[in-house]
Amino acid sequence: MQPTERLYFTDSDILEFSATVIDVKSGDRGDEVLLDQTAFYPTGGGQPNDTGRISDAEVIDVFESEDGLIFHLVKESGAIKPGQTIEGAIDRLRRLDHLQQHSGQHILSQAFVQACGAETRSFHLGAQTSTIDIELQSPADDHMRAAEEIANRIIFEDRPLRVHLVTEEEAARLPLRKETAVSGLVRVIEVEDFDWSPCGGTHAKRAGQIGLIAIKSFERAKRMTRVEFVCGRRSLLDYRKATDTAVSIAQMFSTERDAAPELVARMIQENKSLKKRQRDLLELAMKAEAAEMLAAANQAGDFKLIRAVFEDRDAEELRLLASKIVNPGPAVALLGSRDAQSARLVFARSQSLDFNMGALMAEACQTLGGRGGGKGEMAQGGGPETGKLDEAIRLAAEKVTQA
Ligand SMILES: [Zn+2]
């Protein structure tokens, strides 16, 4: 069977066409329509297929067989029969979007060659953004900005893009950016005085149609650099989104968009200073509280035993208080705190004493139905049985005084 005639090969502006139905067969996902010629682009070369209509049937996928036949997958072929003449119509917005991303990729790939000698090894056109993998070992912002500048200069100059069908010998004489994968006639896409690439995709006729190329991000991937970019209308949508994000942050600080980063940076710095100040004050407060507790406590043998239960104090605060109680000592601190969900414990002793606070903590945590541990000098733990917190501390105190 003759390969399907590709109308998009010579003219990507053809969005409506007539064709003769060669065959209709039913497949797993619907009916597959084969035409003598088509303007529908089948998935390939990193570019997704066109969608649209064939007469009254909705085209949901277009794919190509190894022998060059292009099949149009429709939900229901209905009245479409072999021999019949049909009218095909391509979804314009989807075609324009793909054409912008794909043509933009040609230009961006050449821009990377000129900016930093980085060849493109693969291209993926995604639903939101597209990526190319380029051979660049140590990518930096400067590389991205340089390539972006070159690419957009070509667009602003509105360079023409031309399709050439040439023989392999003729192709070999052209400065092709990548090797051709086909034999026989080669389809070469030229961006005037800039780039020559063998390609079977749909392209803009002039670079101006691409609108804008914007690099969103880059990362190292599989010993290459993956560059994420958007072209055309996607650039506009992404610009709006970026502005919305930046403005919503700026509004939280009652400032305008471009002033927000400096203000946020200042606030982060202030927050750091405040946290440090808060730690210093907590240290002073815990020292004073520990002194008061020690002054009020009775001597238990040759050391002081401090036991206390608090509401809603976090583990860091308990640890700090315990350390102020046992330094310099000699003293033992058995501290607990609880909130609605759980109870927590911190046990500590002075260096001069030799109780094993870790072992004591393990037992106390069993009472609380939880877990805990630590070293000989300081241990912490907790459990869900908040009602047994006083009992757990009383049992630990008995162990310490009876030792
Ligand atoms: Zn192409």
Boltz pocket constraint, residues with backbone or C-beta under 6 A from the ligand:
constraints:
  - pocket:
      binder: B
      contacts: [[A, 102], [A, 103], [A, 106], [A, 189], [A, 198], [A, 199], [A, 200], [A, 201], [A, 202], [A, 203]]
      max_distance: 6.0
